[in-house]
Amino acid sequence: MSSPEISIELLESTHEFPGPYTIKVFGPHSQDFLDRVRDTTKAVLMGGEFDLSFRSSSKGTHGCATVDAQVEDAQQVILLYGELANIDGVRMIL
């Protein structure tokens, strides 16, 4: 999956760091997918705080994992987007 270029300057102009940041990861409705999102987020944040929730599509075949994380800086956000995009089955990241 290719992801759009994320600008450090744009992130810094619209968010305060360190602070909260939310990312939505769309993919298959499976425990494996949710576990991979959790493990990837945990690895990037290196023990930092985050909450993870999941919502299924109406047919139950796809879903959205919402990561609410405490991030240190814009570079950590970019790294998190990049690592989450590499998860097998990811359809979209917002």
Residue pairs with C-beta under 8 A, 6 or more apart in sequence:
1 85
1 86
1 90
1 91
3 81
3 82
3 85
3 93
6 77
6 78
6 81
8 74
8 75
8 78
11 17
11 74
11 77
11 78
12 74
15 21
15 74
15 77
17 71
17 72
17 73
17 74
18 70
18 71
18 72
18 73
19 70
19 71
20 68
20 69
20 70
20 71
21 68
21 69
21 70
21 71
21 77
22 66
22 67
22 68
22 69
23 66
23 67
23 69
23 80
23 81
23 84
23 93
23 94
24 64
24 65
24 66
24 67
24 93
24 94
25 37
25 64
25 65
25 66
25 67
25 84
25 87
25 90
25 92
25 93
26 62
26 63
26 64
26 65
26 90
26 91
26 92
26 93
26 94
27 33
27 37
27 62
27 63
27 65
27 87
27 89
27 90
27 91
28 61
28 62
28 63
28 89
29 56
29 57
29 60
29 61
29 62
29 63
30 89
33 63
33 65
33 87
33 89
34 52
34 54
34 65
36 87
36 88
37 52
37 65
37 67
37 84
37 87
38 52
40 80
40 83
40 84
40 86
40 87
41 50
41 52
41 67
41 69
41 80
41 84
42 50
43 83
44 76
44 79
44 80
44 83
45 69
45 70
45 71
45 76
45 80
48 69
48 70
48 71
48 72
49 69
49 70
50 67
50 68
50 69
50 70
51 67
51 68
51 69
52 65
52 66
52 67
52 68
53 65
53 66
53 68
54 63
54 64
54 65
54 66
55 63
55 64
55 66
56 62
56 63
57 63
62 91
67 80
67 84
69 80
71 77
71 80
81 93
84 90
84 93
85 93
